[in-house]
Structures are given as structure tokens and as C-alpha cells.
Amino acid sequence: MAVLIGFVDLLPIFGSGTFMIPWAIISACSGDIKLGIAILVLWGIMSVTRQLLEPKIISGSIGIHPIFTLIAMYTGFKFIGVLGMFIGPIILIVLKNIFATFIDKGVFKSIFEQ
């Protein structure tokens, strides 16, 4: 079951709830209320943890603040679609490196001193 839930969770629009919520409902309706509640609690913990930690993990690995990472993912999604969620942060990284290089080399400093 974990492999199936993991595969469904990899899909962009679907999440683990796509599989776990119906499973919990079916379990509860078939008489195993403890399993149904346990699955819902597990899904809730997974969702909250994912919402809190995913931006930090992504931003920590690429060196950009979590808010900017989320903004780049959302903007990429709005402009390009699902593929944009991956391309947005990449474009942000490239722009950050370009501007960091300009600042380090003093290009902006030399422009504004004149």
C-alpha cells in the first residue's frame, strides 16, 4: 500500500489523500473504525508535515528563502502549468546567480557611482 500511496503522491495534482481518504472511509464503513481513524490521522500528520517542511527542504537545498521558492513554484505553475512548478525555481536560481555575480564583481557599484 505504501508504494501505491507514494506513487500517487508523486503525481502533481493528486496527493496521498487521493488514496488514503477513500481507504479510511471504506475501512470505517466495513466496520474497522479504528483503522479508518488511524489512516485519517496519519494522512493529517503527513499533510501538515509536508506543508511545513517541504518549502524549507527545497529552499535549503537550493539556497533560497522558502517564501521565494513557493512564489517561484506558484508563478511557474500559473504561467506554464505543472511543468512550471519545476521550471520556476530553476529560473529563480539562475536569476539569483546572475545578480549575485553582478553584485560580487561590482557591476552595479560601478554603474551607480557614475
Biopython code that builds the backbone (N, CA, C, O; Angstrom):
import numpy as np
from Bio.PDB.StructureBuilder import StructureBuilder

atoms = [
    (1, "MET", "N", (0.820, -1.193, 0.000)),
    (1, "MET", "CA", (0.000, 0.000, 0.000)),
    (1, "MET", "C", (0.873, 1.270, 0.000)),
    (1, "MET", "O", (0.544, 2.266, -0.645)),
    (2, "ALA", "N", (1.977, 1.206, 0.732)),
    (2, "ALA", "CA", (2.849, 2.383, 0.831)),
    (2, "ALA", "C", (3.426, 2.752, -0.526)),
    (2, "ALA", "O", (3.543, 3.935, -0.848)),
    (3, "VAL", "N", (3.787, 1.762, -1.322)),
    (3, "VAL", "CA", (4.340, 2.031, -2.654)),
    (3, "VAL", "C", (3.282, 2.687, -3.531)),
    (3, "VAL", "O", (3.585, 3.630, -4.263)),
    (4, "LEU", "N", (2.064, 2.208, -3.466)),
    (4, "LEU", "CA", (0.965, 2.780, -4.254)),
    (4, "LEU", "C", (0.680, 4.217, -3.808)),
    (4, "LEU", "O", (0.502, 5.102, -4.646)),
    (5, "ILE", "N", (0.638, 4.450, -2.504)),
    (5, "ILE", "CA", (0.413, 5.804, -1.993)),
    (5, "ILE", "C", (1.567, 6.720, -2.396)),
    (5, "ILE", "O", (1.344, 7.870, -2.774)),
    (6, "GLY", "N", (2.785, 6.221, -2.319)),
    (6, "GLY", "CA", (3.945, 7.010, -2.737)),
    (6, "GLY", "C", (3.896, 7.370, -4.206)),
    (6, "GLY", "O", (4.245, 8.489, -4.582)),
    (7, "PHE", "N", (3.464, 6.435, -5.048)),
    (7, "PHE", "CA", (3.359, 6.713, -6.482)),
    (7, "PHE", "C", (2.290, 7.764, -6.749)),
    (7, "PHE", "O", (2.509, 8.686, -7.534)),
    (8, "VAL", "N", (1.137, 7.632, -6.102)),
    (8, "VAL", "CA", (0.055, 8.605, -6.290)),
    (8, "VAL", "C", (0.493, 9.970, -5.777)),
    (8, "VAL", "O", (0.121, 10.996, -6.347)),
    (9, "ASP", "N", (1.280, 9.989, -4.705)),
    (9, "ASP", "CA", (1.752, 11.247, -4.135)),
    (9, "ASP", "C", (2.736, 11.955, -5.058)),
    (9, "ASP", "O", (2.875, 13.176, -4.984)),
    (10, "LEU", "N", (3.410, 11.226, -5.910)),
    (10, "LEU", "CA", (4.342, 11.837, -6.861)),
    (10, "LEU", "C", (3.636, 12.601, -7.974)),
    (10, "LEU", "O", (4.207, 13.524, -8.556)),
    (11, "LEU", "N", (2.409, 12.224, -8.267)),
    (11, "LEU", "CA", (1.666, 12.891, -9.329)),
    (11, "LEU", "C", (1.355, 14.324, -8.908)),
    (11, "LEU", "O", (1.017, 14.561, -7.748)),
    (12, "PRO", "N", (1.461, 15.282, -9.826)),
    (12, "PRO", "CA", (1.382, 16.696, -9.459)),
    (12, "PRO", "C", (0.083, 17.127, -8.778)),
    (12, "PRO", "O", (0.136, 17.818, -7.760)),
    (13, "ILE", "N", (-1.053, 16.750, -9.295)),
    (13, "ILE", "CA", (-2.317, 17.247, -8.754)),
    (13, "ILE", "C", (-2.799, 16.372, -7.610)),
    (13, "ILE", "O", (-3.375, 16.870, -6.643)),
    (14, "PHE", "N", (-2.571, 15.092, -7.714)),
    (14, "PHE", "CA", (-3.026, 14.161, -6.697)),
    (14, "PHE", "C", (-2.055, 14.166, -5.525)),
    (14, "PHE", "O", (-0.887, 14.527, -5.668)),
    (15, "GLY", "N", (-2.554, 13.765, -4.381)),
    (15, "GLY", "CA", (-1.703, 13.642, -3.210)),
    (15, "GLY", "C", (-2.010, 12.328, -2.527)),
    (15, "GLY", "O", (-2.759, 11.498, -3.044)),
    (16, "SER", "N", (-1.430, 12.156, -1.379)),
    (16, "SER", "CA", (-1.656, 10.917, -0.645)),
    (16, "SER", "C", (-3.115, 10.777, -0.218)),
    (16, "SER", "O", (-3.603, 9.663, -0.032)),
    (17, "GLY", "N", (-3.810, 11.899, -0.064)),
    (17, "GLY", "CA", (-5.218, 11.870, 0.310)),
    (17, "GLY", "C", (-6.105, 11.257, -0.746)),
    (17, "GLY", "O", (-7.189, 10.766, -0.429)),
    (18, "THR", "N", (-5.673, 11.271, -1.995)),
    (18, "THR", "CA", (-6.439, 10.669, -3.081)),
    (18, "THR", "C", (-6.653, 9.186, -2.835)),
    (18, "THR", "O", (-7.667, 8.621, -3.242)),
    (19, "PHE", "N", (-5.705, 8.566, -2.175)),
    (19, "PHE", "CA", (-5.801, 7.140, -1.883)),
    (19, "PHE", "C", (-6.212, 6.884, -0.439)),
    (19, "PHE", "O", (-6.979, 5.963, -0.158)),
    (20, "MET", "N", (-5.695, 7.705, 0.478)),
    (20, "MET", "CA", (-5.898, 7.419, 1.898)),
    (20, "MET", "C", (-7.304, 7.758, 2.399)),
    (20, "MET", "O", (-7.835, 7.036, 3.243)),
    (21, "ILE", "N", (-7.913, 8.819, 1.910)),
    (21, "ILE", "CA", (-9.248, 9.187, 2.371)),
    (21, "ILE", "C", (-10.287, 8.128, 1.966)),
    (21, "ILE", "O", (-11.050, 7.676, 2.819)),
    (22, "PRO", "N", (-10.335, 7.721, 0.688)),
    (22, "PRO", "CA", (-11.281, 6.641, 0.369)),
    (22, "PRO", "C", (-10.994, 5.345, 1.136)),
    (22, "PRO", "O", (-11.920, 4.633, 1.523)),
    (23, "TRP", "N", (-9.730, 5.047, 1.349)),
    (23, "TRP", "CA", (-9.361, 3.850, 2.104)),
    (23, "TRP", "C", (-9.896, 3.944, 3.537)),
    (23, "TRP", "O", (-10.412, 2.964, 4.075)),
    (24, "ALA", "N", (-9.770, 5.131, 4.156)),
    (24, "ALA", "CA", (-10.276, 5.323, 5.510)),
    (24, "ALA", "C", (-11.797, 5.199, 5.553)),
    (24, "ALA", "O", (-12.349, 4.601, 6.476)),
    (25, "ILE", "N", (-12.465, 5.761, 4.563)),
    (25, "ILE", "CA", (-13.933, 5.692, 4.519)),
    (25, "ILE", "C", (-14.395, 4.252, 4.323)),
    (25, "ILE", "O", (-15.319, 3.794, 4.995)),
    (26, "ILE", "N", (-13.760, 3.553, 3.414)),
    (26, "ILE", "CA", (-14.132, 2.153, 3.169)),
    (26, "ILE", "C", (-13.862, 1.302, 4.408)),
    (26, "ILE", "O", (-14.664, 0.435, 4.752)),
    (27, "SER", "N", (-12.743, 1.545, 5.074)),
    (27, "SER", "CA", (-12.424, 0.796, 6.295)),
    (27, "SER", "C", (-13.457, 1.060, 7.383)),
    (27, "SER", "O", (-13.914, 0.132, 8.050)),
    (28, "ALA", "N", (-13.825, 2.329, 7.560)),
    (28, "ALA", "CA", (-14.801, 2.678, 8.595)),
    (28, "ALA", "C", (-16.177, 2.094, 8.271)),
    (28, "ALA", "O", (-16.874, 1.607, 9.161)),
    (29, "CYS", "N", (-16.563, 2.144, 6.995)),
    (29, "CYS", "CA", (-17.874, 1.610, 6.604)),
    (29, "CYS", "C", (-17.928, 0.083, 6.710)),
    (29, "CYS", "O", (-18.995, -0.492, 6.925)),
    (30, "SER", "N", (-16.794, -0.554, 6.561)),
    (30, "SER", "CA", (-16.774, -2.012, 6.648)),
    (30, "SER", "C", (-16.632, -2.506, 8.088)),
    (30, "SER", "O", (-16.545, -3.711, 8.324)),
    (31, "GLY", "N", (-16.607, -1.581, 9.051)),
    (31, "GLY", "CA", (-16.614, -1.965, 10.449)),
    (31, "GLY", "C", (-15.316, -1.756, 11.192)),
    (31, "GLY", "O", (-15.301, -1.859, 12.418)),
    (32, "ASP", "N", (-14.239, -1.472, 10.516)),
    (32, "ASP", "CA", (-12.948, -1.263, 11.181)),
    (32, "ASP", "C", (-12.730, 0.239, 11.386)),
    (32, "ASP", "O", (-11.948, 0.873, 10.678)),
    (33, "ILE", "N", (-13.444, 0.791, 12.375)),
    (33, "ILE", "CA", (-13.419, 2.231, 12.612)),
    (33, "ILE", "C", (-12.037, 2.686, 13.102)),
    (33, "ILE", "O", (-11.579, 3.772, 12.746)),
    (34, "LYS", "N", (-11.383, 1.865, 13.908)),
    (34, "LYS", "CA", (-10.041, 2.221, 14.396)),
    (34, "LYS", "C", (-9.071, 2.417, 13.234)),
    (34, "LYS", "O", (-8.304, 3.380, 13.223)),
    (35, "LEU", "N", (-9.098, 1.516, 12.259)),
    (35, "LEU", "CA", (-8.209, 1.643, 11.101)),
    (35, "LEU", "C", (-8.550, 2.902, 10.305)),
    (35, "LEU", "O", (-7.656, 3.628, 9.869)),
    (36, "GLY", "N", (-9.852, 3.158, 10.115)),
    (36, "GLY", "CA", (-10.267, 4.360, 9.385)),
    (36, "GLY", "C", (-9.775, 5.633, 10.045)),
    (36, "GLY", "O", (-9.273, 6.537, 9.376)),
    (37, "ILE", "N", (-9.921, 5.702, 11.362)),
    (37, "ILE", "CA", (-9.455, 6.889, 12.094)),
    (37, "ILE", "C", (-7.931, 6.974, 12.051)),
    (37, "ILE", "O", (-7.375, 8.059, 11.880)),
    (38, "ALA", "N", (-7.262, 5.848, 12.205)),
    (38, "ALA", "CA", (-5.796, 5.842, 12.167)),
    (38, "ALA", "C", (-5.272, 6.318, 10.813)),
    (38, "ALA", "O", (-4.293, 7.061, 10.745)),
    (39, "ILE", "N", (-5.922, 5.890, 9.753)),
    (39, "ILE", "CA", (-5.497, 6.324, 8.406)),
    (39, "ILE", "C", (-5.711, 7.821, 8.245)),
    (39, "ILE", "O", (-4.856, 8.506, 7.684)),
    (40, "LEU", "N", (-6.849, 8.346, 8.730)),
    (40, "LEU", "CA", (-7.105, 9.787, 8.628)),
    (40, "LEU", "C", (-6.118, 10.597, 9.464)),
    (40, "LEU", "O", (-5.657, 11.653, 9.031)),
    (41, "VAL", "N", (-5.794, 10.108, 10.654)),
    (41, "VAL", "CA", (-4.807, 10.798, 11.496)),
    (41, "VAL", "C", (-3.436, 10.784, 10.815)),
    (41, "VAL", "O", (-2.746, 11.803, 10.793)),
    (42, "LEU", "N", (-3.044, 9.650, 10.266)),
    (42, "LEU", "CA", (-1.772, 9.554, 9.562)),
    (42, "LEU", "C", (-1.733, 10.492, 8.369)),
    (42, "LEU", "O", (-0.726, 11.157, 8.125)),
    (43, "TRP", "N", (-2.838, 10.545, 7.622)),
    (43, "TRP", "CA", (-2.905, 11.448, 6.464)),
    (43, "TRP", "C", (-2.794, 12.903, 6.918)),
    (43, "TRP", "O", (-2.118, 13.701, 6.269)),
    (44, "GLY", "N", (-3.454, 13.257, 8.032)),
    (44, "GLY", "CA", (-3.373, 14.624, 8.551)),
    (44, "GLY", "C", (-1.957, 14.985, 8.959)),
    (44, "GLY", "O", (-1.476, 16.076, 8.652)),
    (45, "ILE", "N", (-1.287, 14.071, 9.651)),
    (45, "ILE", "CA", (0.107, 14.321, 10.057)),
    (45, "ILE", "C", (0.998, 14.480, 8.829)),
    (45, "ILE", "O", (1.848, 15.370, 8.778)),
    (46, "MET", "N", (0.796, 13.613, 7.847)),
    (46, "MET", "CA", (1.603, 13.694, 6.619)),
    (46, "MET", "C", (1.376, 15.016, 5.900)),
    (46, "MET", "O", (2.328, 15.638, 5.430)),
    (47, "SER", "N", (0.130, 15.445, 5.813)),
    (47, "SER", "CA", (-0.188, 16.684, 5.090)),
    (47, "SER", "C", (0.407, 17.902, 5.779)),
    (47, "SER", "O", (1.011, 18.756, 5.129)),
    (48, "VAL", "N", (0.238, 17.982, 7.098)),
    (48, "VAL", "CA", (0.768, 19.131, 7.837)),
    (48, "VAL", "C", (2.287, 19.154, 7.767)),
    (48, "VAL", "O", (2.889, 20.203, 7.534)),
    (49, "THR", "N", (2.899, 18.006, 7.967)),
    (49, "THR", "CA", (4.356, 17.926, 7.904)),
    (49, "THR", "C", (4.864, 18.329, 6.528)),
    (49, "THR", "O", (5.853, 19.051, 6.401)),
    (50, "ARG", "N", (4.183, 17.861, 5.522)),
    (50, "ARG", "CA", (4.619, 18.175, 4.162)),
    (50, "ARG", "C", (4.483, 19.663, 3.863)),
    (50, "ARG", "O", (5.364, 20.254, 3.239)),
    (51, "GLN", "N", (3.387, 20.269, 4.303)),
    (51, "GLN", "CA", (3.182, 21.692, 4.049)),
    (51, "GLN", "C", (4.200, 22.555, 4.796)),
    (51, "GLN", "O", (4.589, 23.620, 4.316)),
    (52, "LEU", "N", (4.624, 22.097, 5.961)),
    (52, "LEU", "CA", (5.572, 22.886, 6.750)),
    (52, "LEU", "C", (7.023, 22.652, 6.351)),
    (52, "LEU", "O", (7.821, 23.590, 6.340)),
    (53, "LEU", "N", (7.368, 21.427, 6.027)),
    (53, "LEU", "CA", (8.772, 21.090, 5.797)),
    (53, "LEU", "C", (9.212, 21.163, 4.337)),
    (53, "LEU", "O", (10.372, 21.464, 4.056)),
    (54, "GLU", "N", (8.298, 20.891, 3.409)),
    (54, "GLU", "CA", (8.706, 20.842, 2.003)),
    (54, "GLU", "C", (9.332, 22.144, 1.510)),
    (54, "GLU", "O", (10.386, 22.098, 0.875)),
    (55, "PRO", "N", (8.725, 23.309, 1.777)),
    (55, "PRO", "CA", (9.383, 24.550, 1.325)),
    (55, "PRO", "C", (10.753, 24.749, 1.954)),
    (55, "PRO", "O", (11.672, 25.227, 1.290)),
    (56, "LYS", "N", (10.903, 24.387, 3.233)),
    (56, "LYS", "CA", (12.202, 24.547, 3.894)),
    (56, "LYS", "C", (13.252, 23.626, 3.289)),
    (56, "LYS", "O", (14.398, 24.031, 3.088)),
    (57, "ILE", "N", (12.866, 22.395, 3.000)),
    (57, "ILE", "CA", (13.815, 21.436, 2.437)),
    (57, "ILE", "C", (14.233, 21.868, 1.039)),
    (57, "ILE", "O", (15.417, 21.855, 0.702)),
    (58, "ILE", "N", (13.251, 22.251, 0.228)),
    (58, "ILE", "CA", (13.559, 22.681, -1.145)),
    (58, "ILE", "C", (14.425, 23.930, -1.122)),
    (58, "ILE", "O", (15.430, 24.002, -1.829)),
    (59, "SER", "N", (14.043, 24.917, -0.312)),
    (59, "SER", "CA", (14.801, 26.166, -0.297)),
    (59, "SER", "C", (16.176, 25.970, 0.327)),
    (59, "SER", "O", (17.138, 26.619, -0.086)),
    (60, "GLY", "N", (16.284, 25.087, 1.314)),
    (60, "GLY", "CA", (17.577, 24.838, 1.940)),
    (60, "GLY", "C", (18.565, 24.203, 0.981)),
    (60, "GLY", "O", (19.762, 24.487, 1.028)),
    (61, "SER", "N", (18.061, 23.349, 0.118)),
    (61, "SER", "CA", (18.962, 22.676, -0.810)),
    (61, "SER", "C", (19.374, 23.573, -1.975)),
    (61, "SER", "O", (20.422, 23.355, -2.584)),
    (62, "ILE", "N", (18.551, 24.588, -2.292)),
    (62, "ILE", "CA", (18.914, 25.464, -3.403)),
    (62, "ILE", "C", (19.397, 26.826, -2.940)),
    (62, "ILE", "O", (19.830, 27.639, -3.757)),
    (63, "GLY", "N", (19.328, 27.089, -1.627)),
    (63, "GLY", "CA", (19.873, 28.322, -1.084)),
    (63, "GLY", "C", (19.004, 29.544, -1.271)),
    (63, "GLY", "O", (19.519, 30.658, -1.358)),
    (64, "ILE", "N", (17.712, 29.364, -1.332)),
    (64, "ILE", "CA", (16.779, 30.481, -1.498)),
    (64, "ILE", "C", (15.745, 30.396, -0.383)),
    (64, "ILE", "O", (15.371, 29.301, 0.038)),
    (65, "HIS", "N", (15.287, 31.535, 0.090)),
    (65, "HIS", "CA", (14.292, 31.588, 1.161)),
    (65, "HIS", "C", (13.020, 30.831, 0.744)),
    (65, "HIS", "O", (12.616, 30.899, -0.417)),
    (66, "PRO", "N", (12.391, 30.112, 1.683)),
    (66, "PRO", "CA", (11.205, 29.304, 1.359)),
    (66, "PRO", "C", (10.077, 30.085, 0.696)),
    (66, "PRO", "O", (9.408, 29.565, -0.197)),
    (67, "ILE", "N", (9.861, 31.322, 1.122)),
    (67, "ILE", "CA", (8.771, 32.120, 0.530)),
    (67, "ILE", "C", (9.032, 32.366, -0.951)),
    (67, "ILE", "O", (8.117, 32.263, -1.768)),
    (68, "PHE", "N", (10.270, 32.689, -1.300)),
    (68, "PHE", "CA", (10.596, 32.942, -2.700)),
    (68, "PHE", "C", (10.495, 31.658, -3.528)),
    (68, "PHE", "O", (10.125, 31.688, -4.702)),
    (69, "THR", "N", (10.827, 30.542, -2.898)),
    (69, "THR", "CA", (10.679, 29.255, -3.582)),
    (69, "THR", "C", (9.216, 28.976, -3.889)),
    (69, "THR", "O", (8.873, 28.567, -4.998)),
    (70, "LEU", "N", (8.352, 29.199, -2.898)),
    (70, "LEU", "CA", (6.919, 28.989, -3.123)),
    (70, "LEU", "C", (6.369, 29.945, -4.168)),
    (70, "LEU", "O", (5.561, 29.551, -5.008)),
    (71, "ILE", "N", (6.801, 31.198, -4.120)),
    (71, "ILE", "CA", (6.350, 32.171, -5.116)),
    (71, "ILE", "C", (6.793, 31.745, -6.511)),
    (71, "ILE", "O", (6.020, 31.845, -7.463)),
    (72, "ALA", "N", (8.023, 31.273, -6.640)),
    (72, "ALA", "CA", (8.528, 30.827, -7.942)),
    (72, "ALA", "C", (7.755, 29.602, -8.434)),
    (72, "ALA", "O", (7.452, 29.496, -9.622)),
    (73, "MET", "N", (7.433, 28.670, -7.516)),
    (73, "MET", "CA", (6.659, 27.487, -7.907)),
    (73, "MET", "C", (5.254, 27.886, -8.356)),
    (73, "MET", "O", (4.754, 27.381, -9.361)),
    (74, "TYR", "N", (4.624, 28.788, -7.616)),
    (74, "TYR", "CA", (3.272, 29.223, -7.955)),
    (74, "TYR", "C", (3.254, 30.009, -9.262)),
    (74, "TYR", "O", (2.389, 29.796, -10.112)),
    (75, "THR", "N", (4.207, 30.911, -9.414)),
    (75, "THR", "CA", (4.277, 31.702, -10.646)),
    (75, "THR", "C", (4.542, 30.810, -11.846)),
    (75, "THR", "O", (3.918, 30.971, -12.895)),
    (76, "GLY", "N", (5.463, 29.874, -11.695)),
    (76, "GLY", "CA", (5.736, 28.936, -12.783)),
    (76, "GLY", "C", (4.511, 28.120, -13.139)),
    (76, "GLY", "O", (4.250, 27.866, -14.315)),
    (77, "PHE", "N", (3.750, 27.706, -12.122)),
    (77, "PHE", "CA", (2.520, 26.942, -12.364)),
    (77, "PHE", "C", (1.497, 27.780, -13.121)),
    (77, "PHE", "O", (0.843, 27.283, -14.037)),
    (78, "LYS", "N", (1.357, 29.036, -12.746)),
    (78, "LYS", "CA", (0.377, 29.905, -13.402)),
    (78, "LYS", "C", (0.751, 30.198, -14.863)),
    (78, "LYS", "O", (-0.123, 30.276, -15.726)),
    (79, "PHE", "N", (2.039, 30.358, -15.130)),
    (79, "PHE", "CA", (2.465, 30.698, -16.483)),
    (79, "PHE", "C", (2.599, 29.486, -17.399)),
    (79, "PHE", "O", (2.190, 29.541, -18.559)),
    (80, "ILE", "N", (3.160, 28.401, -16.897)),
    (80, "ILE", "CA", (3.489, 27.264, -17.755)),
    (80, "ILE", "C", (2.646, 26.027, -17.443)),
    (80, "ILE", "O", (2.493, 25.147, -18.290)),
    (81, "GLY", "N", (2.108, 25.963, -16.241)),
    (81, "GLY", "CA", (1.361, 24.774, -15.834)),
    (81, "GLY", "C", (2.192, 23.926, -14.892)),
    (81, "GLY", "O", (3.073, 24.434, -14.198)),
    (82, "VAL", "N", (1.911, 22.647, -14.870)),
    (82, "VAL", "CA", (2.573, 21.741, -13.940)),
    (82, "VAL", "C", (4.084, 21.754, -14.139)),
    (82, "VAL", "O", (4.835, 21.735, -13.164)),
    (83, "LEU", "N", (4.526, 21.784, -15.362)),
    (83, "LEU", "CA", (5.965, 21.836, -15.641)),
    (83, "LEU", "C", (6.590, 23.106, -15.066)),
    (83, "LEU", "O", (7.761, 23.108, -14.684)),
    (84, "GLY", "N", (5.812, 24.179, -15.005)),
    (84, "GLY", "CA", (6.304, 25.436, -14.465)),
    (84, "GLY", "C", (6.641, 25.379, -12.993)),
    (84, "GLY", "O", (7.434, 26.184, -12.505)),
    (85, "MET", "N", (6.041, 24.423, -12.266)),
    (85, "MET", "CA", (6.367, 24.272, -10.846)),
    (85, "MET", "C", (7.815, 23.845, -10.661)),
    (85, "MET", "O", (8.416, 24.107, -9.619)),
    (86, "PHE", "N", (8.368, 23.197, -11.660)),
    (86, "PHE", "CA", (9.773, 22.793, -11.604)),
    (86, "PHE", "C", (10.664, 23.841, -12.257)),
    (86, "PHE", "O", (11.789, 24.068, -11.811)),
    (87, "ILE", "N", (10.169, 24.475, -13.305)),
    (87, "ILE", "CA", (10.959, 25.457, -14.038)),
    (87, "ILE", "C", (11.060, 26.776, -13.272)),
    (87, "ILE", "O", (12.093, 27.444, -13.336)),
    (88, "GLY", "N", (10.004, 27.164, -12.546)),
    (88, "GLY", "CA", (10.007, 28.423, -11.793)),
    (88, "GLY", "C", (11.170, 28.542, -10.832)),
    (88, "GLY", "O", (11.905, 29.528, -10.892)),
    (89, "PRO", "N", (11.370, 27.565, -9.937)),
    (89, "PRO", "CA", (12.526, 27.658, -9.031)),
    (89, "PRO", "C", (13.873, 27.623, -9.760)),
    (89, "PRO", "O", (14.839, 28.231, -9.300)),
    (90, "ILE", "N", (13.943, 26.923, -10.880)),
    (90, "ILE", "CA", (15.188, 26.887, -11.651)),
    (90, "ILE", "C", (15.499, 28.269, -12.205)),
    (90, "ILE", "O", (16.643, 28.720, -12.157)),
    (91, "ILE", "N", (14.478, 28.942, -12.733)),
    (91, "ILE", "CA", (14.671, 30.303, -13.245)),
    (91, "ILE", "C", (15.080, 31.234, -12.106)),
    (91, "ILE", "O", (15.933, 32.103, -12.289)),
    (92, "LEU", "N", (14.478, 31.055, -10.939)),
    (92, "LEU", "CA", (14.831, 31.868, -9.773)),
    (92, "LEU", "C", (16.288, 31.670, -9.386)),
    (92, "LEU", "O", (16.981, 32.636, -9.067)),
    (93, "ILE", "N", (16.756, 30.435, -9.410)),
    (93, "ILE", "CA", (18.156, 30.145, -9.080)),
    (93, "ILE", "C", (19.088, 30.816, -10.078)),
    (93, "ILE", "O", (20.101, 31.402, -9.696)),
    (94, "VAL", "N", (18.743, 30.731, -11.355)),
    (94, "VAL", "CA", (19.572, 31.343, -12.394)),
    (94, "VAL", "C", (19.629, 32.862, -12.207)),
    (94, "VAL", "O", (20.702, 33.461, -12.274)),
    (95, "LEU", "N", (18.460, 33.483, -11.970)),
    (95, "LEU", "CA", (18.442, 34.934, -11.766)),
    (95, "LEU", "C", (19.227, 35.336, -10.515)),
    (95, "LEU", "O", (19.941, 36.339, -10.519)),
    (96, "LYS", "N", (19.091, 34.552, -9.456)),
    (96, "LYS", "CA", (19.835, 34.840, -8.228)),
    (96, "LYS", "C", (21.334, 34.784, -8.486)),
    (96, "LYS", "O", (22.079, 35.649, -8.026)),
    (97, "ASN", "N", (21.775, 33.773, -9.217)),
    (97, "ASN", "CA", (23.209, 33.647, -9.513)),
    (97, "ASN", "C", (23.712, 34.756, -10.418)),
    (97, "ASN", "O", (24.830, 35.240, -10.244)),
    (98, "ILE", "N", (22.898, 35.163, -11.383)),
    (98, "ILE", "CA", (23.298, 36.258, -12.277)),
    (98, "ILE", "C", (23.471, 37.548, -11.482)),
    (98, "ILE", "O", (24.486, 38.232, -11.605)),
    (99, "PHE", "N", (22.461, 37.875, -10.659)),
    (99, "PHE", "CA", (22.549, 39.110, -9.897)),
    (99, "PHE", "C", (23.634, 39.042, -8.824)),
    (99, "PHE", "O", (24.271, 40.054, -8.532)),
    (100, "ALA", "N", (23.852, 37.873, -8.235)),
    (100, "ALA", "CA", (24.923, 37.729, -7.249)),
    (100, "ALA", "C", (26.285, 37.954, -7.912)),
    (100, "ALA", "O", (27.177, 38.563, -7.321)),
    (101, "THR", "N", (26.433, 37.465, -9.125)),
    (101, "THR", "CA", (27.686, 37.665, -9.861)),
    (101, "THR", "C", (27.899, 39.143, -10.169)),
    (101, "THR", "O", (29.006, 39.659, -10.015)),
    (102, "PHE", "N", (26.844, 39.824, -10.604)),
    (102, "PHE", "CA", (26.959, 41.253, -10.889)),
    (102, "PHE", "C", (27.324, 42.043, -9.635)),
    (102, "PHE", "O", (28.139, 42.964, -9.687)),
    (103, "ILE", "N", (26.722, 41.680, -8.523)),
    (103, "ILE", "CA", (26.999, 42.398, -7.279)),
    (103, "ILE", "C", (28.422, 42.114, -6.807)),
    (103, "ILE", "O", (29.126, 43.022, -6.366)),
    (104, "ASP", "N", (28.844, 40.850, -6.900)),
    (104, "ASP", "CA", (30.195, 40.490, -6.462)),
    (104, "ASP", "C", (31.272, 41.157, -7.295)),
    (104, "ASP", "O", (32.310, 41.557, -6.770)),
    (105, "LYS", "N", (31.030, 41.277, -8.590)),
    (105, "LYS", "CA", (32.032, 41.887, -9.466)),
    (105, "LYS", "C", (31.974, 43.410, -9.429)),
    (105, "LYS", "O", (32.835, 44.080, -9.998)),
    (106, "GLY", "N", (30.973, 43.949, -8.768)),
    (106, "GLY", "CA", (30.884, 45.398, -8.641)),
    (106, "GLY", "C", (30.287, 46.080, -9.850)),
    (106, "GLY", "O", (30.487, 47.282, -10.025)),
    (107, "VAL", "N", (29.556, 45.357, -10.700)),
    (107, "VAL", "CA", (28.979, 45.971, -11.888)),
    (107, "VAL", "C", (27.967, 47.050, -11.470)),
    (107, "VAL", "O", (27.987, 48.164, -11.993)),
    (108, "PHE", "N", (27.088, 46.708, -10.528)),
    (108, "PHE", "CA", (26.098, 47.690, -10.071)),
    (108, "PHE", "C", (26.766, 48.866, -9.356)),
    (108, "PHE", "O", (26.345, 50.015, -9.490)),
    (109, "LYS", "N", (27.798, 48.555, -8.607)),
    (109, "LYS", "CA", (28.526, 49.594, -7.873)),
    (109, "LYS", "C", (29.145, 50.589, -8.854)),
    (109, "LYS", "O", (29.080, 51.799, -8.636)),
    (110, "SER", "N", (29.736, 50.089, -9.915)),
    (110, "SER", "CA", (30.375, 50.986, -10.895)),
    (110, "SER", "C", (29.328, 51.785, -11.671)),
    (110, "SER", "O", (29.596, 52.915, -12.080)),
    (111, "ILE", "N", (28.165, 51.224, -11.874)),
    (111, "ILE", "CA", (27.106, 51.938, -12.602)),
    (111, "ILE", "C", (26.561, 53.084, -11.748)),
    (111, "ILE", "O", (26.343, 54.191, -12.240)),
    (112, "PHE", "N", (26.344, 52.799, -10.456)),
    (112, "PHE", "CA", (25.718, 53.799, -9.612)),
    (112, "PHE", "C", (26.702, 54.852, -9.118)),
    (112, "PHE", "O", (26.263, 55.898, -8.640)),
    (113, "GLU", "N", (27.987, 54.631, -9.207)),
    (113, "GLU", "CA", (28.978, 55.627, -8.792)),
    (113, "GLU", "C", (29.125, 56.721, -9.842)),
    (113, "GLU", "O", (29.560, 57.823, -9.509)),
    (114, "GLN", "N", (28.787, 56.463, -11.060)),
    (114, "GLN", "CA", (28.977, 57.466, -12.116)),
    (114, "GLN", "C", (27.919, 58.486, -12.099)),
    (114, "GLN", "O", (27.931, 59.402, -12.922)),
]
sb = StructureBuilder()
sb.init_structure("model")
sb.init_model(0)
sb.init_chain("A")
sb.init_seg("    ")
for serial, (resi, resn, name, xyz) in enumerate(atoms, 1):
    if name == "N":
        sb.init_residue(resn, " ", resi, " ")
    sb.init_atom(name, np.array(xyz, "f"), 0.0, 1.0, " ", f" {name:<3s}", serial, name[0])
structure = sb.get_structure()
